[in-house]
Amino acid sequence: MSFQFRACTLDQPLLLAPSLQQWLPEGHLARFLADVTDQLELSAIYSAYDRPDGRGQAGYHPLLMTRLLLYGYCVGVASVVSHK
């Protein structure tokens, strides 16, 4: 199985700022969730991305999406809806 995901790295540098790790203080909820989610068994999610034909663009990494989902639930934001 070869998966094609967009990179999921906590040390990824941004265009004009330091890495995200430098922005978050020690003990921040996001750091805790990153540590917890590193221990999760996500093989069932990965298997949904296994396309034998190799078509489609790279998706967001399931680990990143899991972290975002859990962080949103922890802070009380289930989704963001724009009302125009």
N, C-alpha and C positions, 0 to 999 in steps of 0.2 A: 504494500500500500504506500503510495506516494501522494501526500497531500500538498496542495498549493494554497497556502494562506498568506495574507499580508503579515509582515513581521509583527511580533508581539514581544517587545523588549522594554523593560522599565528604565533602561539607561539610554534610550534613544534621544539623541540631541534634537533640539528644536531649531528653527531658523535663527532666532535672535536671542534665545535664552538658554540657561543651563538645563541639564537633564531634569526630568520630572522628579527623580529621586532627591534632587537637591531642593526642590520646592516644598516637599512634604516634611513636616517635623517628625522626629522619632515618636512612635506611639500613635500616629495618625491612623484612623480607621482604614484608609486605603492601603496602607502598608500591612496592616493586620490581615485584611482580606486577600491581599496578594500572597501572603505566606500560607493562609488557609487553603486557597484555591490551588496552590501548587501541589497540595496533597490529594486533591480529588481525582477520582477515576472517571475520566471523560471519554472513554473509548466508545460508548454508545453514541455520543455526539459526533465523534470523528468518523464513525462508520457511515453516517448520513452523507458525508462529503466524498465518499469513495465512488468516483465515477470512472468506470473502465475506459470511457472514450476520451477522457482528459479535456472535455470541453468546458467552457465557462471561465470567467475571470476569477482571480483569487478572491476568496471571501475573507471577512474579518476572522481572526483567529478565535476559535470557540473559548479558549481560556480568557481572552480579553473580554469577550461578550459576557461570559459568566461573571467575571469580576464587576463589570458595569451593572449587570442585573442585580447582583447581591448588594453592591454599594447603594444603588437606587432604593432598594427595599429597606436597607438599614437607615437611610436618611429620610424615608417617607416619600420618595419620588418614584412612582411606578412608571410614568411616561411623561413626555413633554409634548403638549399639544399647542400649536400656534393658532390663536384666534385672530383673524384679520377682518 
